[in-house]
Amino acid sequence: MFCEECRQKEATIHIVKQMDGKQTEMNLCEQCARKKEELEVSFEPQFSLHKLFASMLNQSLHDSRRAQQAVDTQCPSCGLTFSQFSQIGRLGCSDCFKAFEEQLKPLLRRIHAGCAHTGKVPLKIRGRVKAVREIDQLKEEIQVKINTEEFEKAAVLRDRIRALEEDIQQVEADGGEKN
C-alpha cells in the first residue's frame, strides 16, 4: 500500500483519529507523517533505566548531608567516580559495589525493598528448603552448645534435627508438600 499523501513510498504508518464521534484513517510513509506532525518517531528509548537510577541517586544524594563526599568517591580498581556512575547508571567493575556501598544501599532499598538477595523458591519445594535451612541453623547451634558444654541443650537440638529430617523424607516419599 502506498502513502496516501505522496503516493510514492510504502505506507508504514497507520493513523486512526477519532474526533467528534467521527473516525478517520490515514496510511502514510514515515516522512509524510512527520511533515503532517502526526507522528513523533524516535528510535531512542523514551524510558531509560540509567536515567531512572540517576534520578533516584540524585534524590538520595540530595537528602544526604554527605553529598559532596559521595560524589568524590572513586573505585580503586577501575577509577570510576560515583558522580560518573550517577550519570551513566552503570558500574565499571565488580569492585565498584564495595567502593560505592554506602551510596548504593539507599538506592537498592528503594528499588528492591532491601539490600540482601533472598532469591525465590518454587512452591513445590518451599517447605523442604525451609526445613533444610532450619537444619543447617540448628547444626550451627549444636556446635556452639557442644563448645560451651551444654550437652542437654545440644541433645534437644539434635532431636529437632532428626524430626525435621524425618519430615523431609516423609514428604519426598509422599511426593507432595507438607505445610
VEXNUTOR-735951 format. One record per residue (C-alpha): residue number from 1; residue in one letter; x negated, y, z. Coordinates in pm, whole numbers. Each point is the difference from the previous one (the first is absolute). Layout:
<dodos>
seq=NUM, type=A, c1=X, c2=Y, c3=Z;
...
</dodos>
This chain:
<dodos>
seq=1, type=M, c1=0, c2=0, c3=0;
seq=2, type=F, c1=-137, c2=341, c3=-98;
seq=3, type=C, c1=1, c2=313, c3=215;
seq=4, type=E, c1=328, c2=192, c3=-35;
seq=5, type=E, c1=-190, c2=331, c3=6;
seq=6, type=C, c1=-296, c2=-38, c3=-240;
seq=7, type=R, c1=120, c2=-318, c3=-178;
seq=8, type=Q, c1=-362, c2=-97, c3=-63;
seq=9, type=K, c1=-126, c2=-180, c3=309;
seq=10, type=E, c1=127, c2=-300, c3=187;
seq=11, type=A, c1=247, c2=93, c3=275;
seq=12, type=T, c1=-145, c2=-133, c3=324;
seq=13, type=I, c1=208, c2=200, c3=246;
seq=14, type=H, c1=371, c2=-40, c3=56;
seq=15, type=I, c1=160, c2=291, c3=185;
seq=16, type=V, c1=351, c2=-13, c3=139;
seq=17, type=K, c1=158, c2=320, c3=138;
seq=18, type=Q, c1=330, c2=37, c3=175;
seq=19, type=M, c1=143, c2=351, c3=24;
seq=20, type=D, c1=357, c2=90, c3=82;
seq=21, type=G, c1=108, c2=-361, c3=-36;
seq=22, type=K, c1=-143, c2=-18, c3=-351;
seq=23, type=Q, c1=-287, c2=-237, c3=-81;
seq=24, type=T, c1=-258, c2=75, c3=-269;
seq=25, type=E, c1=-280, c2=-228, c3=-114;
seq=26, type=M, c1=-321, c2=82, c3=-184;
seq=27, type=N, c1=-278, c2=-219, c3=-136;
seq=28, type=L, c1=-321, c2=200, c3=-26;
seq=29, type=C, c1=-370, c2=-48, c3=-50;
seq=30, type=E, c1=-223, c2=111, c3=284;
seq=31, type=Q, c1=-108, c2=325, c3=-170;
seq=32, type=C, c1=353, c2=114, c3=-77;
seq=33, type=A, c1=114, c2=-85, c3=351;
seq=34, type=R, c1=-279, c2=220, c3=136;
seq=35, type=K, c1=91, c2=282, c3=-238;
seq=36, type=K, c1=362, c2=-12, c3=110;
seq=37, type=E, c1=-122, c2=-4, c3=361;
seq=38, type=E, c1=207, c2=-311, c3=54;
seq=39, type=L, c1=-287, c2=-199, c3=131;
seq=40, type=E, c1=-288, c2=50, c3=230;
seq=41, type=V, c1=-218, c2=-295, c3=-88;
seq=42, type=S, c1=-306, c2=-50, c3=207;
seq=43, type=F, c1=-211, c2=-309, c3=-18;
seq=44, type=E, c1=-159, c2=81, c3=334;
seq=45, type=P, c1=178, c2=-146, c3=299;
seq=46, type=Q, c1=220, c2=247, c3=183;
seq=47, type=F, c1=-62, c2=-183, c3=325;
seq=48, type=S, c1=-355, c2=-58, c3=109;
seq=49, type=L, c1=-100, c2=-199, c3=305;
seq=50, type=H, c1=-317, c2=197, c3=48;
seq=51, type=K, c1=203, c2=323, c3=4;
seq=52, type=L, c1=233, c2=-153, c3=258;
seq=53, type=F, c1=-293, c2=-110, c3=219;
seq=54, type=A, c1=-167, c2=339, c3=-43;
seq=55, type=S, c1=311, c2=183, c3=114;
seq=56, type=M, c1=35, c2=-231, c3=300;
seq=57, type=L, c1=-367, c2=47, c3=84;
seq=58, type=N, c1=30, c2=376, c3=-28;
seq=59, type=Q, c1=299, c2=-6, c3=234;
seq=60, type=S, c1=-191, c2=-218, c3=247;
seq=61, type=L, c1=-300, c2=230, c3=-17;
seq=62, type=H, c1=219, c2=307, c3=37;
seq=63, type=D, c1=138, c2=-146, c3=322;
seq=64, type=S, c1=-348, c2=-83, c3=130;
seq=65, type=R, c1=-230, c2=233, c3=190;
seq=66, type=R, c1=-304, c2=-172, c3=-145;
seq=67, type=A, c1=92, c2=70, c3=-363;
seq=68, type=Q, c1=-334, c2=155, c3=-98;
seq=69, type=Q, c1=-196, c2=-283, c3=160;
seq=70, type=A, c1=213, c2=-253, c3=-190;
seq=71, type=V, c1=-60, c2=174, c3=-333;
seq=72, type=D, c1=-377, c2=-7, c3=58;
seq=73, type=T, c1=-9, c2=-374, c3=82;
seq=74, type=Q, c1=-202, c2=-197, c3=-257;
seq=75, type=C, c1=-38, c2=-372, c3=-70;
seq=76, type=P, c1=-360, c2=-106, c3=67;
seq=77, type=S, c1=5, c2=-263, c3=-278;
seq=78, type=C, c1=154, c2=172, c3=-303;
seq=79, type=G, c1=-17, c2=365, c3=107;
seq=80, type=L, c1=372, c2=65, c3=-52;
seq=81, type=T, c1=129, c2=279, c3=221;
seq=82, type=F, c1=340, c2=-8, c3=160;
seq=83, type=S, c1=87, c2=315, c3=-192;
seq=84, type=Q, c1=-74, c2=-181, c3=-327;
seq=85, type=F, c1=206, c2=-300, c3=113;
seq=86, type=S, c1=298, c2=220, c3=80;
seq=87, type=Q, c1=-15, c2=144, c3=-352;
seq=88, type=I, c1=-40, c2=-323, c3=-198;
seq=89, type=G, c1=189, c2=-234, c3=234;
seq=90, type=R, c1=-251, c2=-285, c3=-33;
seq=91, type=L, c1=-279, c2=-115, c3=226;
seq=92, type=G, c1=-345, c2=-42, c3=-149;
seq=93, type=C, c1=-103, c2=-326, c3=169;
seq=94, type=S, c1=91, c2=-237, c3=281;
seq=95, type=D, c1=-208, c2=201, c3=248;
seq=96, type=C, c1=229, c2=301, c3=-53;
seq=97, type=F, c1=263, c2=-171, c3=217;
seq=98, type=K, c1=-237, c2=12, c3=296;
seq=99, type=A, c1=-133, c2=350, c3=-80;
seq=100, type=F, c1=349, c2=152, c3=-28;
seq=101, type=E, c1=165, c2=-224, c3=260;
seq=102, type=E, c1=127, c2=280, c3=224;
seq=103, type=Q, c1=147, c2=195, c3=-291;
seq=104, type=L, c1=156, c2=-307, c3=-164;
seq=105, type=K, c1=177, c2=-132, c3=312;
seq=106, type=P, c1=280, c2=264, c3=-2;
seq=107, type=L, c1=46, c2=-49, c3=-374;
seq=108, type=L, c1=24, c2=-379, c3=33;
seq=109, type=R, c1=243, c2=31, c3=292;
seq=110, type=R, c1=220, c2=229, c3=-206;
seq=111, type=I, c1=-6, c2=-225, c3=-308;
seq=112, type=H, c1=4, c2=-345, c3=159;
seq=113, type=A, c1=137, c2=64, c3=349;
seq=114, type=G, c1=-324, c2=-130, c3=146;
seq=115, type=C, c1=-372, c2=-41, c3=-55;
seq=116, type=A, c1=-34, c2=-376, c3=36;
seq=117, type=H, c1=87, c2=-241, c3=-279;
seq=118, type=T, c1=250, c2=-250, c3=137;
seq=119, type=G, c1=80, c2=-178, c3=-324;
seq=120, type=K, c1=317, c2=-183, c3=-86;
seq=121, type=V, c1=93, c2=-353, c3=92;
seq=122, type=P, c1=249, c2=-200, c3=-209;
seq=123, type=L, c1=320, c2=-80, c3=187;
seq=124, type=K, c1=-47, c2=-376, c3=-37;
seq=125, type=I, c1=-323, c2=-5, c3=198;
seq=126, type=R, c1=49, c2=300, c3=229;
seq=127, type=G, c1=69, c2=-215, c3=310;
seq=128, type=R, c1=-303, c2=-220, c3=-67;
seq=129, type=V, c1=-231, c2=299, c3=-51;
seq=130, type=K, c1=128, c2=161, c3=319;
seq=131, type=A, c1=-63, c2=-323, c3=194;
seq=132, type=V, c1=-351, c2=-39, c3=-145;
seq=133, type=R, c1=-85, c2=358, c3=96;
seq=134, type=E, c1=130, c2=-62, c3=352;
seq=135, type=I, c1=-207, c2=-318, c3=24;
seq=136, type=D, c1=-314, c2=190, c3=-103;
seq=137, type=Q, c1=71, c2=267, c3=262;
seq=138, type=L, c1=62, c2=-264, c3=268;
seq=139, type=K, c1=-327, c2=-177, c3=-86;
seq=140, type=E, c1=-186, c2=326, c3=58;
seq=141, type=E, c1=180, c2=44, c3=333;
seq=142, type=I, c1=-94, c2=-357, c3=100;
seq=143, type=Q, c1=-368, c2=80, c3=-55;
seq=144, type=V, c1=32, c2=305, c3=225;
seq=145, type=K, c1=173, c2=-206, c3=270;
seq=146, type=I, c1=-264, c2=-274, c3=-20;
seq=147, type=N, c1=-281, c2=258, c3=23;
seq=148, type=T, c1=162, c2=151, c3=310;
seq=149, type=E, c1=65, c2=-350, c3=139;
seq=150, type=E, c1=378, c2=40, c3=4;
seq=151, type=F, c1=58, c2=-361, c3=-102;
seq=152, type=E, c1=364, c2=-21, c3=107;
seq=153, type=K, c1=94, c2=297, c3=-222;
seq=154, type=A, c1=-207, c2=-151, c3=-282;
seq=155, type=A, c1=196, c2=-325, c3=33;
seq=156, type=V, c1=329, c2=191, c3=-32;
seq=157, type=L, c1=-129, c2=167, c3=-317;
seq=158, type=R, c1=-117, c2=-339, c3=-133;
seq=159, type=D, c1=349, c2=-143, c3=53;
seq=160, type=R, c1=153, c2=299, c3=-181;
seq=161, type=I, c1=-235, c2=-59, c3=-296;
seq=162, type=R, c1=96, c2=-367, c3=-13;
seq=163, type=A, c1=370, c2=91, c3=1;
seq=164, type=L, c1=-50, c2=247, c3=-285;
seq=165, type=E, c1=-199, c2=-256, c3=-201;
seq=166, type=E, c1=278, c2=-254, c3=49;
seq=167, type=D, c1=256, c2=257, c3=-118;
seq=168, type=I, c1=-206, c2=65, c3=-314;
seq=169, type=Q, c1=-27, c2=-374, c3=-73;
seq=170, type=Q, c1=374, c2=-45, c3=53;
seq=171, type=V, c1=87, c2=286, c3=-234;
seq=172, type=E, c1=-236, c2=-136, c3=-267;
seq=173, type=A, c1=148, c2=-348, c3=38;
seq=174, type=D, c1=354, c2=142, c3=-36;
seq=175, type=G, c1=-107, c2=209, c3=-300;
seq=176, type=G, c1=177, c2=303, c3=141;
seq=177, type=E, c1=-46, c2=297, c3=224;
seq=178, type=K, c1=53, c2=11, c3=373;
seq=179, type=N, c1=138, c2=329, c3=125;
</dodos>
